[in-house]
Amino acid sequence: MGRVLPDLLKEVILLSQQENPVVDTAAGTVRGLRDAAGELYRAIPYAAAPLGVGRFAPPEPHPGWSGVRDGTQPSPTAPQPVRDFGRLDLTPYFGPGWVPGEEYLTVDVRTPAADAGNRPVMVFVHGGGFVTGSTRAALYDGSAFARDGVVLVTVNYRLGIPGFLALEGAPDNRGLLDVVAALRWVRDSIAAFGGDPGNVTVFGQSAGATLTGALLATPEAKGLFRRAIVQSGSGTGAFAPEQAQRVTAAAAAALDAEPTAAAFAEISDERFLEILPALAGLDLQTATAADPLVGLSPFSLVLPVQPADSLVADVDLLLGTNTEEGRLYLVPQGKPDAAADQLGELLFGAGTVRMAQAHAEISTGRTYVYSFGYRSTALDGRLGAAHTVELPFVFDLADEPWLHGDAGLLGPDAAPAGLAAEVHGAWVAFARTGNPGWAAYDPGRAEAHRLGG
C-alpha cells in the first residue's frame, strides 16, 4: 500500500500535464495553461540571457532547449528599483518589482487557442520610466483580448543602465533592440500560437509608447508589424547624444568606473540600482535640446534625431494622451493641479501632436488620434485623468476590485458602464482592420476623438 499512493499521484500529475497545451517553437517545445479565457504560455525566451558583457550587447538568439519547457510560471524580471507613489497603490502597474533570474528576455502569450486560427496579434510594451515594469503586472492580463479573438504578446526588455545607458563599446538603446528581437520572435513563432504574423499591432504605454514610436523610425523593425498604438508616449522623447553623455558621466563617477561596456560588465546589477538616486535630477538642458523628460528619469532613448522627424515605417498609427497626464507625478505629493497639467503637456502632449502630424503627412498608413478624459476619483478625487488611468479600460479590467478604493488607480467609485467596452473594443478593431471606429486624423483640424469625457 505504501507504494500505491505515490504511483497514483504520479499518474494524476502526468495526466494533468498532458491536459495542458503544448506548442512547438523553433527553440523548443513549451507547455502552457488552459483556462476559461483560452491558453496562456509564460516566460518564453525570445533571446539569450543577458549575462556578463552580454548585458551591454545586442540581444543574441536563444540557444534553445531539449524536452518540454514549463511555460506555466511567470518570468524573472529585469533588475529594477522600487518606485513609490505615496498614497497611490501602483502595484498593479509596476508588478512585483525585481524578481531575480537570468532569463528575463521573455514574452508571455495569451491566445484563444494554439491552432491554425490566423488571428490578429497585439504585442504590448510596458511602461515604467525606462527603469521599472514587467510582464508580471496585473494590469497586463490579456484575457479580454483572447476572449475577443486576439493573440496578445507581452514583452520584457532590459531597463535602466543595462537597457539604456550610453557606453563605449556597446550599442545604444539596447532595450529597444530587445523589443525588435521580440518582434522577430513573433514573426517566426506566433503562427504556432494561433496568430497571424502578417497582422501584428505593436502597442505600448508611457516609456513603452515612446519605444513603440521609435520603432516607426527604426529601419531594422520595418516589416515586423503592420500597425502601432502609442498610449501616452512621445515622438520627441529621446535624449540627444550629448544629453545621454551627461548621464553616462554621472554614472561612471558614482561607480568609479570607466564609461565602457567592458568596465560596467564587472559591476553587479545591485550596484547599478544603488546609484540610481545619484542620477536623479541631472540637468540635461543643453543649448540645442531641452530635457524631454523634465528630470523625471535619467534614461530614455538616445537618438541624433527624434522619432517624429525620422519616420520610416508605413503603418497605421493610433495614438493619444490622457487629459491630465501630469497629475500622476505631482498630485500624490500634494503639488498643485496647474503645475501637474503643465507637466503632462511637456512630457506627452506636444510630442504626441508632433508625431501625429508627421505620420499623417509622411506615412501612407492611416493616423487616428484619441484623447482619454475619464477622471479617476482616487486621492480624494484629485487624481483625475492622469497618466496610466486609461490602461484598465484598454485591457478591459476596470471593474477589478484591486483597482478601486481611495488608494486604487481608479478610486472608490465604480467605472462608468460601457467605457471599458468602448476603449477595449476600439483597440481590438484597430488591430483587426486598422480603423478604431472614428474618422482619421486631419492635420489641418488637429482634432482628437474623445474617450471617456
N, C-alpha and C positions, 0 to 999 in steps of 0.2 A: 504493500500500500504506500510505503514511503516514496517509491519512485513513480507511482501512477500520477500523483498530483503535479509534480514538476513537468512530467511529459505532457499532461493535459494543458498546462499553462503555456508550454512551448507551442502546442498546436493552436491555441487561441491567439497567441501573438502572431504566429505565422499567417493565420487566416486574416487577421486584421491588417497585416502588412499587404497581403495580396489584394485586399479590397481597396487599398489606397491606389490612386492613379500613378502610373509610371510613364515617363516620357524619355525618349532617346534624343540626345543632342550630340553635336559634333565632339564635344569634350567628354561626354559620358552620359550615363543614364541617371535620372533624378526621380525620386519618389516624392509626391506631394500629398495633399489632403483633399478629401471630397466633403463638401458641406452643402447647406441649403442654397448657397449663392453660386455654387459651381465647384471649381477646383482652384487650389492655392499651392504654389510652389515657391519656397522661400530660399534665400541665401544661395542663389545660383551664381557662381563666379563668371564674370564676363572678361576678366583679366587676371593675370597672376598676382599674387600677394605682393604689395609694395614694401619690400624689405631692404634694409641697409641702404646702399646708394640708390637702390630701386625706388626708394621713397621720392626721389627727385628726378626720376627718369620717365620717359613716356610709358604709358601702360603697355605691358607685354601680353601676348596671348597666354591663356591659362594652359598648363601642360596636360590637363585632363585627369581623369581618374578611372580606376577599374571598379567593377562591381556597381552597386546601386547607391547613389549619394542620397543622404537624408535631406529632403527639402521641406521638412515639416517644422523646423525650428528657425527662429529669426537669426539674422546675420549679426556678427560683431559690427561695431560702428567705427567710423573714422575717429581718431583722437580729437577730443573737443572739450572745451571748458564748460562749466555750469554757468548758465545765464539766469539772472534774477530780474523779474519784472514786478517786484514788490507785491502788492495785494492781488495782482492778476495771476491766475494759475495758467501758465502756458505749457504745462507738461504735455497736453495733447499735441502741441505744435513741435516741441523740441524732442519729445520722446524721452528715453531713459538716460540720455547723455552718452558718455563714452562707455561702451561695452568692449573691453579689450579682446583682441583676437587678430590673427594675421590676415585672414581672408575677409576683408570687408569691401573689396571692389566687387560688389554683388548686385543682383537685381532680384526683386520679388515679382512673380507673375500671378495675376488673378484672372482667370478665364472661365467662361461658361462651361467649356469642355475642351480638352486637348484632343481635338478631332480635325476633320478637314473643313471646318466651318468657314475659313477665309474671312474672318470678322475684322472690323476696324480695330486698329491698335492705338492706344494712347500711352505715351511714355512720360512719366512725371518726374521732374527735377525739383527736389525740395529746396526750401529757403533756409535762412538762419545766419545771414550776415557773412557768408563765406567762412564761418568758423564753427557752426553747430548744425545739427539736424541729421536725420537718417530715415530710412525706410520703415523703422520701427515705430514712428509716431502714429498715435491712434487716429489722427485726422486723415491719414492717407489710406484708410481701409477702402479697398476697391470693390466691395460687394455690390454697391449700387451700379457701378459700371458693368460688372459681369451680368447682373440682373437685366441690364438693358442691351446686352449683346455686344459689349466691347471687351477686348482684352487689354487689361491695364498692367503696365510695367512700371515699377518704381525703382529708382536708381540711387545707390550710394556712390559718393565720389570723395576724393581727397579734399581736406579742408585746411584752413589756416596756413601755417608755414609749409608743410609738405605739399599743399594744394596750390598755393597762390603767391608765395614769396619769390621775388625775382632773385636768382642766384647764378653766378658764373658757373658754367658747366652744366646747366640744367635748362630745359625749355621752359618758357613762361606758360602760365595758365594750365598747369597740369590737371587741375580739377576739371577744366573744360575738355582737355584731351581725354579724360576718363569718360565724360558723357558721350563724346564722339565714339569711343570704343564700345560703350554700351549700346549705342545706336547700330553699330556694325553687328554686334551680337544679335540684336533684334532682327536686322535684315537677314542674318544667316540662320536663325533658330526659331523665330516666332511662329512659323507655319506649323511646327510640331505641337504648338500650344493652341492651335485653332485660330491664329491671327493671320492677317493679310500683310506681308512685308511691303506690298506696294501701296498700302493705305495707312501710313503711320503719321500720327499727330504728336509732336513733342510739346509738352506744356510745363510751365514752371511758375513758381510764385516767389516774389522778393528776390533774393540772390539767385534762386533757381530761374526766375523770369529773366534776369539780366543775362544769365548764362544762355537761356533759350534764345534771347535776342541776338547774342553773339554768334550763335550757330548760323544765323541767317547771313553772317559776314565771314564765315569760316569755309574756305574752299574745300577742305577735307570732309566737311559734313554735307556737301551738296549731293543730293540724290538719296540721302539716307532717310528723309522724311518728306511728307507731302504737305503738311500743314503745321502751324505753330500757334500756341496761345501764350501770351505774355501777361501774367497777372501781377500787377504792382511791381513792375521792374523798371528798367530804363534803357533806352537806346544810347544814352550818353553817360553811363555809369562806370566806365573804365578809367583807371589811372593812366596818365601819361607816363612814359618810361622814367622821366626824372622824378616824378612823384613816388613811383614804386621804389626807386633807389633810396629815397629818404627812409622808407620803411625798412629796407634791407640794411642800411647803415645802422639804424637804431637796433635792429635785431642782432646784428653781428656784435655791436658794442655790449648789449645786455648779456650775450652769451660768451663774450671774449673769444670770438672765433672769426676766422677769415670768412668773408661772404661768398663761399664757394660750395657747390654741391658736395664735394669730397669732404670738406670740413664739417658741414652740417650733418652728413651721414653718420658721423661719430657721436652725435648728440641724441639723447633719448627724447621720445615724444613727451614724456613727463616734464622734461626741462623746457621744451618748447611752450608747453601750456603755462609754466611758471612765469615766463617773461611776457606773456600777453599784456598784463597791465602796464608794462613799461612802454608798450607800443600804442596804447590808447591815447587819443587826444593829440597825436602828432600834427604839427602844422604842415599841411600838404598843399597849401596855396602857393602857386608859382606865378611868375609874370605872365605866363601864357595859358594857365589852366587853373580853374577853381577845383576844390576838393569835391568830387561828385557825391561823396557820402557824408559830407559836412561833419567829419570827425566820428561818425558812429562805428566805423570799422576800419582797421588798418589794412584790410585785404579787399581786393577786387580783381577784376581782370586787368591785365597790363597790355595796352594796345597803343600803337602810334596814332591810330585814327579810330574814332568812336564807331561802334557798330552801325549806328543810324546813318553814318556817312560812308559806309563801305559795304553795302548790301550786295550779296552775290546770289542768294537763293531766290528762285521764283516760286514761292509757295504762298498758299492762302494764309493770312495772318489775322488773328483775333487778339486784341489787346485792350487794356484799360486799367483803371485805378479805382480805389475807394475814395469817397468824397472827403474823408477826414483821416487820411493815412497817418499823419504825424502824431496823432493822439496816442498811439501805442507806446511811443517813446517818451512822451512827456507827461501825460495825464497820471499814470501810476506814481510818478514822482511829485505830483501836486503842482505841475507847471501850468501856466495859463493856456487856455484854449487857442487864443490867437497865435501864439508862438508855435503851437503844435500844428496848426493849419498851414502856416508858412513853411514849416519844416517839411511837411508832406509834399508841398509843391516843389520844393528844391530837390527832394530825394527822388520823386517818382513822376510828378505831373509834367514838368517841362520835357523830360527825357522821353516820356511816353508819347506826347504830342509830336515831338520831332521824329520819332520812329514811325508813327502812323503816317505823317506827311511824306517822309522819304519812301516808305513802302508803297503808298498809294501812287506816287509819282514815278517810281522807278520800276517796280516789280510788275510782272504780268499776272501775278496772283492777286486775289481779291483781298481787301482790307476791311475789317469790321472793328469798331471801337465801342466799348461799353463804359459806363460809369455806375459803380455799385454804391447805393446810398442807404442801405438798411442800417439803422443805428442800434448797436448793442446797448443794453441797459446795464452793463457791468459797471462797477466802480461808481455806484450811486447815479447811474445814468450818464456819466460823462465820457465813457469810452467811445460811444458813437460808432460811426462807420470807419473804424480805424483799420490800420494795416492788419491783415490776416482774417478779418471778420467775414470775408466772402468765402473762405475755404470750406466751412461746414456746409455751405449751400452748393458749392461745386461738387463736393463728394456726397451730397445728399445725406448728411449726418446731423442736421440742425436740431433734431428732436432728441438727440442723445443726452441723457441726464448729466454726463460728465462735462458737458459744455455750458451748463447752466448753474444758477446760484450767483451771488454777488461777485465772487471771485472768478467765475467761469467766463470764458471768452464771450458768450452771448448774453450773460447776465441772468437775472432771476426771471425775466419774462419769457413766455413761450415764443418760439419763432413764428413769424406770420405764416398762416396757411398758404400753401401753394408756391412760396418763393423758392424753396429748395427744388421743387419740381421744375420751375421755370428756368432757374440758373443751370442746374444739372442737365436738364433737357437741351438747353442751348449748346452746352459743351459737347454733348453726345451728337447732336445734329450737325455741328460743325465738323466733328471727327468723321462722320459718315459722308457728308455731302459738300463740306466747305462753306456752308451757309448756316449761321446760328439762328436764323429766323427773322432777321431785320435787314434794313437797307444797308448797302455797303457805304463805307466812309467817303465823304466828299471833301477834299482838302479846302475847297472854296467856302464851304459852310462850317466845317470843323465841328460837327455835332456828334455827340456820343449817345448811344442808346442807353436809356436809364433802366437800371435793375434795382428793385427794392427801395425806391424812394426818389 
